Amino acid sequence: MNEVKLWDFHGGIHPPERKALSNRTPIQPTPLPARLILPLGQHIGAPAEPIVAVGERVLKGQPIAAASGRVSAPLHAPTSGTVGFIGLQPYPHVSGMLAPAIVIDSDGLDEWTTREPCADYRSLEPALLLERIRLAGISGLGGAGFPTAMKLTARPQEKIHTLIINGAECEPYITADDRLMRERAAELVVGIEILAWLIQPEQVLIGIEDNKPEAIAAVRTAIGERPFSLRVLPTKYPSGGEKQLVEILTGQQVPSGGLPADIGMLCQNVGTCVAIHDAVLLGRPLISRIVTLTGEALARPMNVEALLGTPVSELLAFAGLDETRMDRLIMGGPMMGLTLPSLDAPLIKTSNCLLAPTRSELPPPPPALPCIRCGACADVCPASLLPQQLHFFTLGQEHEQLKAHNLFDCIECGACAYVCPSSLPLVQYYRAAKAEIRELEQKQHKAEHSRRRFELRQERLRKAEEQKEAERQARAEKAARAKAVEAESASVPHQEAPSASQAAGLSDLQKRLKIEASMAQVALKKAEKQLAAHVTAELEAQVAELRAAAEAAQKALAAATAAAPAAAPAGADAALKKAKIELAMKRAELKKAEKAKADETELTRLREALAGAERNLHAAEEASDKPAPQLVRTDKRPLNEKLRTLKTELAFARADLRKLERDEAADPPALESARTRLAEAERRLAEHQSE
């Protein structure tokens, strides 16, 4: 192959590699565990949701949990057996916390479910090929575990022109990818071909550090004549970081806060590529992975292919663990790994190494001293950050300053802590600060979401109230116009007999009295219903008054019917009625214009038209020989202030009680209090009316 240009990234360190402990022997299979613990959250994003029940028998490769969102991945049974438990179980985390998991009791048969291999993946549509990868539950096997199918679904504006395959494996002790590339180079290259078929990049770059000569030779042989470019990198930590590898291979830097896809690049780990090969060509979901077992506390350091969910204690026992020599257990490497507080945790998709060092091998760091501002941390930071400034901002919980100084660009490689002469645990500070900021942002997001929902609800209520008010005003205007016409029509007593056209029907006076009698009856019946539901002195008095009014209306109607006057000339009567209607309409037009604040010219015209209508009415009255109308005023006795207060209190008490009675979740003591309040309001009103 031709020599190609490589670039370098800022900083970096060269810690002792210690890879020879585990890379000398082939990958070994592990014994079948009696029990597997499968956490539902083994990747970045939403945890999977169980689709099996306790007591159900499952087969190897059978889905047992489905993806619960766009950024999620399904989970499969690593062997055949019975679901023994679904609930909280140990989880590989430094806190020793428990997490939701599915526990499978193995039946020892290791019986596969039906598989659907596809020898010719090019015959599949890209969407179907991507769906196979998604359903296989594959997530990144070399980093944080981002669901692979989601990573492959780049947005249209982010055309991927470069596919980068990460075989750097730069962290000390870890050799899982090294042995994988040596022994499964053919499967690796086919997996890369599948990815290239999916995303159609312009170039494919494979990066491997120069401390893995056997892996480099195996991959070069497997590539053959394929248009893939194998690039050998100088050994330097952390060259396997995604952004650092992009810069080494292409010379381009990923923007702060961005992803390689933002500059048209996509990175995949070599283990992920092999898992894609197995999922597509063999129909095998991700149920196992290569993991390095290393450290001087192990009698036989090695790499094994272990089923997901295998307890860590069983893997270490297989490698000959001497617990008396082990100082601590690290999942991952010495730079970025996490210390496990217990051996009960299971192996998960992102577990690439179990390191069991002795105390002399990896002595604990000395007590932390104050920062001396030497600047060594900034010199080695591969993300070109200012670690000492981030440290001080973290101590002061200055979150805005942390974000302004690009805290989230930190890849937590540990290079700064490695060179710190004061032994400050800088990465721990950064992890804690990131968690605090994420939690606060989540709370702010929830608060903002709640505020927006409240404002939208208030806006809906306001618009509904405006619509109701407009409808009320329209009804009021319509009623006012009708009342004006009725008032004008009834302003002159109708003592004459009906005209020729009304001879067989009722006179205007009889019609009006009949309407009044009907309205009085309706009001009486409504009050009698209320009295039947709530017997109070006030309602009894009201019913008595309405009954008297209804009887009086009936008597007036009967008297008018019995004493029908002689008929007036039909033409004069019709002219009089027309004049009254015309007057009412002109008066309504003037009032409407005055309310709308029309200009003075329009108001003058309407006033003149009203005056003309009044003159026409007087002329019609004279022609009809009817007496002038007599205005009858009814003096309504006003309520005194105390009675008004008592009635208001009664109305509020009744409304509150009805509201509580409609609420199914109402508190019984509150209901009882509302009933007592209503009874007291009724008693006080009755006492006042009886005075």
VEXSE-787880 format. One record per residue (C-alpha): x, y, z; residue in one letter. Coordinates in steps of 0.02 Angstrom, whole numbers, padded with zeros to 5 digits, always signed. Layout:
! VEXSE-787880
XYZA...
***
This chain:
! VEXSE-787880
+00000+00000+00000M+00057+00177-00031N+00116+00285+00112E-00020+00404+00168V-00010+00563+00269K-00061+00555+00451L-00094+00702+00565W-00078+00721+00754D-00193+00785+00890F-00150+00900+01034H-00083+00822+01194G-00091+00638+01233G+00018+00525+01343I+00113+00361+01337H+00069+00257+01491P+00139+00080+01509P+00041-00033+01391E+00040-00198+01487R-00049-00281+01339K+00067-00432+01334A-00020-00502+01488L-00175-00553+01389S-00138-00551+01201N-00030-00707+01188R-00168-00838+01184T-00318-00861+01067P-00493-00809+01118I-00566-00940+01235Q-00749-00992+01255P-00817-00983+01433T-00922-01114+01523P-01111-01093+01510L-01169-00999+01667P-01312-01069+01771A-01392-00898+01784R-01381-00743+01673L-01424-00566+01732I-01473-00453+01586L-01495-00268+01631P-01623-00180+01522L-01510-00028+01501G-01349-00083+01415Q-01330+00065+01298H-01351+00253+01287I-01535+00301+01277G-01697+00229+01344A-01687+00055+01423P-01776-00089+01337A-01946-00149+01396E-01975-00334+01443P-02083-00436+01324I-02072-00599+01422V-02147-00652+01589A-02077-00741+01740V-02087-00930+01715G-02083-00918+01525E-01960-01030+01432R-01848-00940+01307V-01729-00999+01172L-01556-00936+01130K-01568-00780+01022G-01752-00750+01063Q-01800-00567+01094P-01840-00540+01278I-01850-00349+01284A-01900-00225+01148A-01827-00054+01111A-01930+00078+01200S-01888+00228+01092G-01791+00295+00944R-01628+00291+01043V-01643+00117+01116S-01598-00064+01074A-01683-00232+01101P-01614-00371+01210L-01602-00559+01172H-01583-00718+01274A-01399-00773+01271P-01449-00955+01302T-01605-01062+01322S-01688-01074+01490G-01826-01003+01599T-01858-00823+01649V-01831-00833+01837G-01851-00651+01888F-01886-00477+01818I-01838-00333+01931G-01691-00245+02016L-01524-00334+02004Q-01339-00287+02023P-01273-00173+01887Y-01093-00134+01835P-01079+00042+01906H-00961+00123+02029V-01107+00164+02145S-01154-00019+02166G-01333+00028+02122M-01466-00095+02067L-01553-00083+01898A-01702-00167+01812P-01650-00332+01733A-01713-00498+01667I-01639-00654+01749V-01631-00815+01647I-01601-00984+01729D-01507-01089+01600S-01571-01262+01556D-01399-01316+01495G-01464-01357+01319L-01408-01193+01236D-01549-01219+01110E-01564-01088+00972W-01722-01004+00913T-01760-00995+00726T-01632-00886+00636R-01646-00797+00470E-01472-00784+00390P-01449-00683+00230C-01302-00735+00123A-01333-00600-00010D-01357-00440+00090Y-01350-00336-00070R-01519-00409-00119S-01598-00318+00029L-01663-00141+00023E-01557-00025+00133P-01706+00002+00249A-01727-00187+00275L-01540-00210+00302L-01541-00070+00431L-01692-00150+00516E-01596-00315+00533R-01456-00223+00622I-01580-00134+00735R-01675-00293+00780L-01509-00381+00821A-01487-00262+00968G-01315-00202+00912I-01241-00053+01002S-01063+00014+00995G-00942-00113+01070L-00795+00004+01090G-00864+00157+01178G-01019+00218+01268A-01136+00098+01177G-01237+00208+01059F-01368+00103+00965P-01286+00064+00797T-01443+00076+00689A-01476+00250+00758M-01296+00302+00721K-01312+00240+00542L-01470+00342+00513T-01384+00506+00473A-01492+00656+00427R-01503+00694+00240P-01402+00855+00256Q-01259+00756+00334E-01197+00655+00184K-01069+00531+00250I-00918+00537+00136H-00793+00447+00250T-00818+00286+00349L-00686+00264+00486I-00658+00094+00568I-00581+00108+00740N-00454-00028+00780G-00337+00082+00883A-00376+00005+01054E-00260+00131+01137C-00298+00102+01322E-00171+00000+01423P-00207-00184+01465Y-00354-00203+01343I-00325-00324+01197T-00501-00381+01150A-00499-00290+00981D-00321-00346+00948D-00365-00532+00963R-00529-00504+00868L-00437-00428+00719M-00308-00569+00720R-00435-00711+00725E-00588-00640+00636R-00517-00522+00506A-00624-00598+00367A-00786-00569+00463E-00725-00393+00506L-00698-00347+00323V-00870-00415+00272V-00948-00313+00412G-00860-00159+00343I-00927-00201+00169E-01104-00207+00238I-01082-00035+00317L-01010+00034+00155A-01157-00039+00057W-01276+00048+00176L-01203+00223+00183I-01109+00229+00015Q-00956+00329+00076P-00825+00398-00041E-00685+00318+00061Q-00661+00189+00200V-00516+00215+00322L-00461+00081+00447I-00350+00143+00589G-00242+00022+00693I-00102+00070+00813E+00072+00009+00768D+00087-00095+00928N-00026-00228+00849K+00079-00298+00703P-00012-00466+00697E-00183-00381+00686A-00119-00262+00551I-00056-00408+00447A-00218-00507+00465A-00329-00361+00417V-00217-00313+00269R-00231-00490+00204T-00420-00494+00225A-00442-00328+00134I-00358-00395-00022G-00409-00292-00174E-00551-00202-00088R-00545-00011-00095P-00517+00006+00092F-00370+00105+00160S-00278+00029+00309L-00182+00160+00407R-00057+00117+00543V-00054+00246+00683L+00086+00288+00804P+00048+00220+00976T-00017+00362+01083K-00155+00375+01210Y-00300+00418+01176P-00287+00396+00987S-00439+00281+00996G-00552+00426+01046G-00677+00459+00907E-00632+00642+00880K-00445+00608+00898Q-00450+00467+00771L-00542+00578+00646V-00406+00710+00663E-00263+00582+00647I-00335+00504+00488L-00406+00659+00400T-00330+00813+00480G-00504+00882+00513Q-00568+00928+00685Q-00744+00889+00744V-00827+01053+00800P-00848+01085+00985S-01007+01005+01045G-01027+00916+00878G-01013+00741+00807L-00908+00669+00664P-01069+00661+00561A-01071+00852+00565D-00919+00850+00450I-00976+00700+00347G-00888+00560+00441M-00946+00404+00532L-00843+00299+00655C-00875+00116+00700Q-00777-00002+00812N-00705-00163+00740V-00807-00266+00864G-00966-00180+00804T-00922-00225+00624C-00904-00410+00668V-01071-00403+00761A-01151-00331+00603I-01078-00474+00501H-01151-00602+00623D-01322-00517+00627A-01342-00503+00437V-01255-00658+00368L-01287-00778+00513L-01449-00708+00586G-01363-00702+00756R-01412-00558+00873P-01288-00478+00993L-01286-00602+01139I-01100-00613+01175S-00941-00512+01159R-00751-00526+01170I-00687-00467+01339V-00510-00453+01407T-00476-00536+01577L-00313-00465+01641T-00213-00407+01791G-00080-00488+01899E-00212-00557+02019A-00265-00679+01881L-00170-00841+01854A-00219-00851+01669R-00248-00679+01590P-00335-00701+01422M-00473-00646+01305N-00637-00740+01309V-00800-00738+01214E-00928-00727+01353A-01118-00723+01352L-01196-00558+01402L-01264-00570+01578G-01126-00685+01641T-01083-00638+01822P-00912-00555+01834V-00863-00674+01974S-00879-00825+01857E-00770-00747+01722L-00634-00703+01848L-00642-00877+01923A-00618-00950+01747F-00459-00844+01731A-00393-00904+01899G-00428-00756+02013L-00332-00746+02178D-00445-00633+02282E-00311-00613+02416T-00198-00526+02289R-00331-00421+02201M-00328-00241+02263D-00486-00188+02169R-00587-00238+02015L-00595-00119+01867I-00719-00139+01723M-00628-00062+01575G-00449-00003+01571G-00347+00086+01705P-00375+00256+01624M-00562+00261+01586M-00629+00110+01678G-00737+00111+01834L-00707+00020+01997T-00840-00109+02038L-00888-00122+02221P-00947-00303+02200S-00913-00458+02095L-01100-00490+02077D-01122-00372+01929A-01150-00450+01756P-01059-00427+01592L-01149-00303+01477I-01128-00248+01295K-01003-00109+01336T-00891-00218+01450S-00729-00239+01352N-00611-00278+01497C-00605-00341+01677L-00444-00286+01760L-00394-00367+01926A-00231-00282+01977P-00128-00309+02132T-00090-00164+02248R+00091-00155+02189S+00037-00162+02007E-00083-00014+02016L-00054+00071+02184P-00190+00189+02242P-00155+00373+02209P-00082+00476+02353P-00193+00603+02442P-00240+00750+02332A-00146+00913+02359L-00190+01091+02305P-00168+01134+02122C+00001+01216+02089I-00052+01284+01918R+00089+01195+01828C-00013+01179+01668G+00036+00997+01637A-00147+00948+01622C-00177+01073+01482A-00022+01010+01390D-00087+00831+01379V-00275+00864+01355C-00323+00787+01186P-00476+00900+01175A-00372+01061+01197S-00466+01108+01355L-00405+01198+01512L-00423+01063+01645P-00364+01170+01791Q-00493+01304+01752Q-00628+01171+01737L-00571+01105+01906H-00593+01274+01991F-00761+01305+01907F-00818+01133+01964T-00771+01170+02144L-00871+01331+02135G-01017+01249+02043Q-01003+01383+01909E-01104+01290+01780H-01113+01428+01652E-00924+01448+01654Q-00904+01259+01636L-01013+01258+01482K-00925+01411+01412A-00758+01319+01433H-00828+01167+01339N-00837+01044+01483L-00941+00925+01376F-00799+00910+01250D-00702+00815+01385C-00692+00630+01336I-00643+00581+01516E-00483+00497+01454C-00394+00531+01619G-00236+00602+01539A-00246+00759+01647C-00260+00661+01809A-00119+00545+01753Y+00007+00687+01741V-00057+00793+01887C+00083+00814+02016P-00048+00854+02149S-00139+00689+02117S-00305+00779+02090L-00445+00661+02032P-00492+00782+01895L-00600+00663+01792V-00709+00626+01943Q-00741+00812+01964Y-00788+00828+01781Y-00906+00679+01784R-00995+00747+01937A-01012+00919+01859A-01082+00847+01697K-01211+00749+01795A-01263+00905+01893E-01281+01009+01735I-01382+00874+01646R-01498+00858+01796E-01525+01046+01808L-01556+01061+01621E-01681+00920+01630Q-01774+01008+01771K-01771+01171+01674Q-01837+01083+01520H-01980+01009+01621K-02019+01179+01699A-02017+01264+01529E-02130+01128+01458H-02252+01152+01602S-02249+01341+01579R-02286+01327+01394R-02429+01207+01427R-02502+01328+01556F-02488+01477+01438E-02569+01381+01295L-02711+01329+01410R-02736+01508+01468Q-02741+01565+01287E-02871+01433+01244R-02978+01486+01392L-02962+01669+01344R-03017+01637+01166K-03162+01529+01225A-03216+01667+01345E-03205+01798+01208E-03312+01690+01095Q-03440+01664+01232K-03443+01851+01267E-03469+01889+01083A-03612+01765+01076E-03689+01840+01233R-03679+02015+01160Q-03758+01956+00997A-03901+01875+01093R-03923+02031+01201A-03932+02144+01048E-04057+02029+00965K-04164+02023+01122A-04154+02212+01141A-04217+02238+00964R-04360+02116+00991A-04404+02198+01158K-04404+02369+01078A-04524+02312+00943V-04636+02228+01073E-04633+02381+01186A-04684+02496+01043E-04819+02377+00990S-04889+02370+01168A-04874+02558+01207S-05057+02589+01156V-05194+02489+01245P-05282+02377+01120H-05463+02404+01166Q-05525+02390+00989E-05582+02229+00910A-05460+02138+00794P-05452+02188+00612S-05530+02085+00476A-05371+01982+00459S-05371+01945+00647Q-05558+01917+00667A-05540+01729+00685A-05387+01739+00802G-05326+01835+00955L-05302+02021+00976S-05130+02094+01010D-05178+02122+01192L-05236+01941+01210Q-05075+01877+01131K-04969+01979+01251R-05069+01923+01402L-05060+01742+01346K-04870+01753+01332I-04859+01831+01505E-04969+01694+01577A-04862+01558+01497S-04700+01636+01562M-04774+01648+01736A-04820+01463+01731Q-04642+01415+01674V-04564+01516+01814A-04683+01437+01941L-04641+01260+01886K-04454+01293+01893K-04469+01363+02069A-04575+01216+02124E-04438+01096+02061K-04306+01187+02161Q-04419+01184+02314L-04441+00995+02297A-04251+00972+02294A-04208+01096+02433H-04346+01149+02553V-04304+01322+02618T-04409+01467+02682A-04343+01578+02544E-04399+01458+02407L-04569+01434+02487E-04597+01622+02487A-04537+01633+02307Q-04656+01494+02251V-04802+01581+02337A-04764+01744+02248E-04747+01660+02079L-04907+01562+02104R-05001+01725+02141A-04923+01807+01988A-04973+01660+01877A-05153+01666+01940E-05160+01854+01909A-05096+01831+01732A-05227+01699+01697Q-05364+01813+01763K-05304+01959+01656A-05304+01847+01502L-05480+01785+01540A-05544+01963+01567A-05469+02023+01402A-05545+01877+01311T-05718+01907+01386A-05718+02095+01349A-05663+02100+01167A-05694+02281+01102P-05771+02332+00938A-05663+02325+00784A-05572+02477+00718A-05552+02510+00535P-05433+02380+00465A-05327+02503+00366G-05301+02624+00513A-05255+02485+00630D-05126+02415+00508A-05053+02589+00479A-05036+02615+00667L-04946+02449+00690K-04829+02486+00547K-04788+02657+00618A-04745+02581+00789K-04629+02452+00712I-04545+02586+00606E-04518+02693+00761L-04442+02548+00858A-04322+02508+00715M-04266+02690+00697K-04237+02701+00885R-04134+02540+00884A-04028+02602+00737E-03990+02765+00828L-03939+02675+00989K-03826+02557+00893K-03741+02702+00803A-03717+02798+00966E-03639+02644+01047K-03523+02622+00897A-03474+02808+00909K-03527+02848+00731A-03484+03019+00659D-03599+03167+00693E-03668+03174+00515T-03732+02995+00528E-03805+03027+00701L-03895+03183+00638T-03971+03084+00495R-04031+02947+00613L-04105+03073+00736R-04202+03156+00596E-04265+02986+00537A-04319+02947+00718L-04411+03114+00731A-04500+03077+00566G-04550+02904+00632A-04622+02983+00789E-04725+03106+00684R-04789+02962+00578N-04840+02869+00736L-04936+03019+00804H-05026+03038+00637A-05071+02854+00636A-05136+02864+00815E-05249+03010+00770E-05314+02919+00616A-05356+02765+00719S-05458+02863+00849D-05363+02771+00989K-05330+02858+01155P-05153+02911+01198A-05050+02773+01281P-05041+02772+01470Q-04873+02732+01544L-04885+02612+01691V-04732+02604+01803R-04703+02461+01924T-04606+02509+02078D-04492+02364+02124K-04448+02363+02306R-04258+02358+02320P-04170+02230+02429L-04091+02294+02588N-03905+02268+02606E-03915+02129+02736K-04038+02028+02634L-03928+02047+02481R-03776+01985+02579T-03870+01835+02647L-03934+01786+02476K-03760+01803+02400T-03686+01692+02535E-03822+01562+02505L-03787+01562+02318A-03599+01538+02343F-03625+01399+02471A-03743+01307+02354R-03623+01325+02206A-03474+01262+02307D-03570+01110+02367L-03627+01066+02191R-03449+01080+02128K-03386+00960+02262L-03529+00839+02230E-03480+00830+02046R-03298+00791+02091D-03278+00602+02115E-03113+00628+02207A-03183+00756+02329A-03128+00740+02510D-03275+00680+02622P-03234+00806+02760P-03239+00945+02630A-03411+00885+02571L-03477+00882+02748E-03408+01057+02781S-03492+01122+02622A-03661+01047+02673R-03647+01125+02845T-03606+01293+02767R-03759+01283+02653L-03875+01236+02796A-03811+01381+02900E-03835+01504+02755A-04015+01444+02729E-04052+01459+02916R-03986+01637+02929R-04084+01693+02774L-04244+01616+02841A-04221+01702+03010E-04195+01870+02925H-04351+01853+02817Q-04458+01805+02966S-04409+01964+03062E
***
